[in-house]
């Protein structure tokens, strides 16, 4: 199991005196103001803890008894707690997360000692990001997977998300380097993105000989409570390791259900190779109604921006499912890309791969 928890986030509401104490306790290098009145605590960033303080939205303020003016959103990268400053370290065991949470408690104690503000008081865990990294043959391959994923969303309730609406959206982000989709009813957000590009944006050297895809699932607070990962209203720091470990144990199933299952399943091959798959499936009867329907359906699927918009045809969909081939065509340069579920699970259908290789060598 190579899934890990990339980040988890919490929120603490602050009164005006508490905010003033924070400003008085940290210099402008440690706590600085960004555009739109967003204050950023940067002192602990290399240690895996960063915080943004903003004005509390009116709708949230009305629900709070104390009507706190400020809202502190803090984001924790567990691996950096153990390996400060290292962007690609990952934690895979409950013991590692227990150690990480102990170090996190130390940071909260440092902040309270410096400022007098207890950020664990009535704080809530509101998001956990479950992640898996997949090495690909090249960055071009990664970008082709992303392009196809944007078209492949087929399950009802899942929709493409505009990157401009993302909290962590970067100005340098390019459309070909990430696909973002969400299910508001389920309170989940999914991402498949080019981790190589993400590392470059942050100034890190990358391996140009291969590509790196990151599959990431953001689980929101409502989801965590409904699935009973969260049992307490407020964060108890001693409970965090068990919460994270429980999520980690279910990570493969969660990622399958909310990242790859909403996408059309089946290996993706180039247009010409796909046509040969269809011919073989139809017993080489290219004048048959079955063959013509399959060709027409694949044309329709590759013309749209979202495969879910294509007129439903259960019979033809079943034909493609039987072949274990997607109606979506990858580029001629790639020739063949395993199904999204196979990519996530680092496996492939060797029968399809061998058929493709035989055709390309012929």
TAVEN-V763423 format. One record per pair of residues at least 24 apart in sequence whose ideal C-beta (glycine too) atoms are under 7 Angstrom apart, sorted by the first residue. I is the first residue (numbers start at 0). J is the second residue. Records with the same first field share a line. If there is no record, write none. Layout:
BEGIN
I->J ; J
END
This chain:
BEGIN
0->251
1->131
2->129 ; 130 ; 131 ; 247 ; 250 ; 251 ; 254
3->89 ; 90 ; 91 ; 130
4->77 ; 127 ; 128 ; 129 ; 243 ; 246 ; 247
5->76 ; 128 ; 130 ; 215
6->74 ; 75 ; 76 ; 128
7->75 ; 124 ; 126 ; 127 ; 128 ; 243
8->72 ; 73 ; 74 ; 125 ; 126
9->73 ; 122 ; 123 ; 124 ; 125 ; 234
10->70 ; 71 ; 72 ; 122 ; 123 ; 125
11->71 ; 118 ; 122
12->55 ; 63 ; 67 ; 70
13->52 ; 67 ; 69 ; 71
14->65 ; 67 ; 68
15->68
17->116
18->52 ; 68 ; 69
20->114 ; 115 ; 116
21->114 ; 116
24->113 ; 114
43->106
45->79 ; 83 ; 84
46->79 ; 80 ; 83 ; 106
47->75 ; 76 ; 77 ; 78 ; 79 ; 80
48->73 ; 75 ; 103 ; 106
49->74
71->118
73->118
75->103
86->198 ; 201 ; 203
93->240 ; 244
96->240 ; 243 ; 244
97->240
100->236 ; 239 ; 240
104->236
119->234 ; 236
121->233
122->233 ; 234
123->220 ; 233 ; 234
124->220 ; 229 ; 234
125->219 ; 220
126->217 ; 218 ; 219 ; 220
127->218 ; 223 ; 246
128->215 ; 216 ; 217
129->216 ; 218 ; 246 ; 250 ; 253 ; 254
130->213 ; 214 ; 215
131->214 ; 254 ; 343
132->194 ; 211 ; 213
133->212 ; 214 ; 342 ; 345
134->209 ; 211
135->209 ; 210 ; 211 ; 212
136->209 ; 210
137->209 ; 210
138->193 ; 195 ; 210
139->332
140->210 ; 333
141->193 ; 210 ; 212
142->175 ; 176 ; 193
143->329 ; 330 ; 333 ; 336
144->191 ; 212 ; 336 ; 342
145->175 ; 176 ; 177 ; 178 ; 191 ; 193
146->175
147->267 ; 327 ; 329
148->178 ; 191 ; 262 ; 339
149->178
150->303 ; 304 ; 305 ; 306 ; 327
151->262 ; 263 ; 306 ; 327 ; 339
152->180 ; 261 ; 262 ; 305 ; 307
153->261 ; 262 ; 263 ; 306 ; 307
154->260 ; 261
156->182 ; 184
157->182 ; 261
160->188
169->200
171->200
185->222 ; 257
186->219 ; 221 ; 222
187->216 ; 217 ; 218 ; 219 ; 222 ; 257
188->217
189->216 ; 257 ; 258
190->215
214->254 ; 258 ; 343
216->253 ; 254 ; 257 ; 258
254->343
255->340 ; 343
258->343
259->339 ; 340 ; 343
262->339
263->306 ; 325 ; 327
264->338 ; 339 ; 340
265->319 ; 320 ; 323 ; 324 ; 325 ; 338
266->323 ; 324 ; 325 ; 335 ; 336 ; 337 ; 338 ; 348 ; 351
267->325 ; 327 ; 328 ; 329 ; 336
268->324 ; 328 ; 329 ; 334 ; 335 ; 355
269->328 ; 329 ; 330 ; 331 ; 334
270->328
272->334 ; 355 ; 358
273->297 ; 324 ; 328
275->358
276->322 ; 324
280->318 ; 322
293->318
296->326
297->326
300->326 ; 327
301->327 ; 328
323->348 ; 351
334->359
END
